[in-house]
Structure formats: structure tokens, C-alpha cells
Amino acid sequence: MDWLLLALAFTTFLSTLIGGTLAIKFKRALPYFFAFAAGSLIAVTFFDILPESLNLANDVPISTRYIWIAVVASFIFYTILEKYFLIHPHHDEEGHGHIMGPIGAGSLVIHSFLDGAAIGASYQVNAAVGLVVAFAVIFHDFTDGINTVTLMLKNKQHVKKATLFLLADSLAPILGIAATFLFFINQTALAIILGIFAGEFIYIGAVNLLPETYKNPNWKTVFTTILAIILIFILTSFIE
């Protein structure tokens, strides 16, 4: 691993950390972070995760039908999971919060790990392509940091726990880059995993976060959601 790749890995760490720190520091602006997180999660699913999953399926090859099954199954699974925990709440006076916070934030950590793996793998093939992917991921990780903290705070998790997940999300891309030098990533499994992420992120963005913006029905929250979608669209365009 050369110095340039190490610098890129460290920059992904800083990008995620800065995004999440801003979300913690400006908690009064949480409705706008909810709007931003909803837009960015939905956008990254349709502009990045799903296309990548389908492309991998075509390359392996496996039927894209399996990808769509994974998306739908994941969406239904998280729907049932959250409804169960809403009926049987697992939070108490000590503020343990809603289970969907750690589940959603944990998935973002895994997604960040895969982002790091994408940097490492593309860099090994071609340094120029690796740089393009790295810059896109670095800017994207800024929104990942915001989303990680937002999901935790929205689900009544303590700031300290949100900070721990933010740290894990910040370190994940570095570990992902390192993993490409140690392990072979099965492309078939990766395609299915990305499909599972797609279903989950659609659920979290559209069902878990977007309704929060309805509590503040003004043009600013709508604009923030649209801004997030446009930003993700631009960032993911550089990866292609």
C-alpha cells in the first residue's frame, strides 16, 4: 500500500468524521439532517448501489431476478422488524433507544467498508481510476457520516453511542481498502449483499426518515431533500 493510497484512506476517515460531527454539533437542525439523509439514502440506492449490484450480476453472471428478490426481501424484512420493535419497544428510561438506529447505522458502516474496498480494488487495477473512485467516495462519505449520526439520533439513541458508530463508520473505508490486499471478494455474494442494502436503504430513507420531514412542512426541508438527491447524483456520476 503506497503513500498516496494511505493519504486517500485517511481522507475518507476525515470526511466521514467531519460530516457526522456537524450533525452532532447542530442538533437543532435535525429536521434538515433528516431531510438530507432521506434524500441521500434513496438517491445513493438508485444511482449507485442498485446499478452496481445489477452490473455485478450481469458480469458474474447470475439472473438479475435474484437481485430484485434480495431488494424486496430486505425491504419486507426491515418493515416487519421495525413494526415488531414498535409494538414491543426496547427502549427504557435509561435511553437505550430504538433498535432501528444501530441496525441502520451498522449497515452504513458495512456500506462504507465496501466503499473502501471499491477504492482499493480499483486502485490496484489502475491508479487513475482508483483516484476518481476515491474522490467520489470521499465526498460521499461526508454524507455517510451525517446519515449515521442522524439515524442514531432520530431513533432516540444517546449521543455517545452515535459517536461510536460514527467512529466505526469513519474507520470502515480504511479497513475496506486494507481488505483488498488480504481477501478475495466473491462477486456473486457482493451483488446479493448490495441488493440487500438497496432494500434496506429504500426502507430507511422512504419509511423511517422521510416522514420526519412532514413534521416540518416547509420549503427548506423539501429543498434539503432535493439538494441531497442532486448532490448524490453528481458524486455517483464520477464513479461511472
Buried (B, 14 or more C-beta within 10 A) or exposed (E): EEEEBEEBBEBBBBBBBBBBBBBBEEEEBBBBBBBBBBBBBBBBBBBBBBBBBBBBBEEBEBEBEBBBBBBBEBBEBBEEBBEEBEEEEEBEEEEBBBBBBBBBBBBBBBBBBBBBBBBBBBBBEEEEBBBBBBBBBBBBBBBBBBBBBBBBBBBBBBEEBBBBBBBBBBBBBBBBBBBBEEEEBEBBEBBBBBBBBBBBBBBBBBBBBBEBBEEBEEEEBBEBBEBBBEBBBEBBEEBE
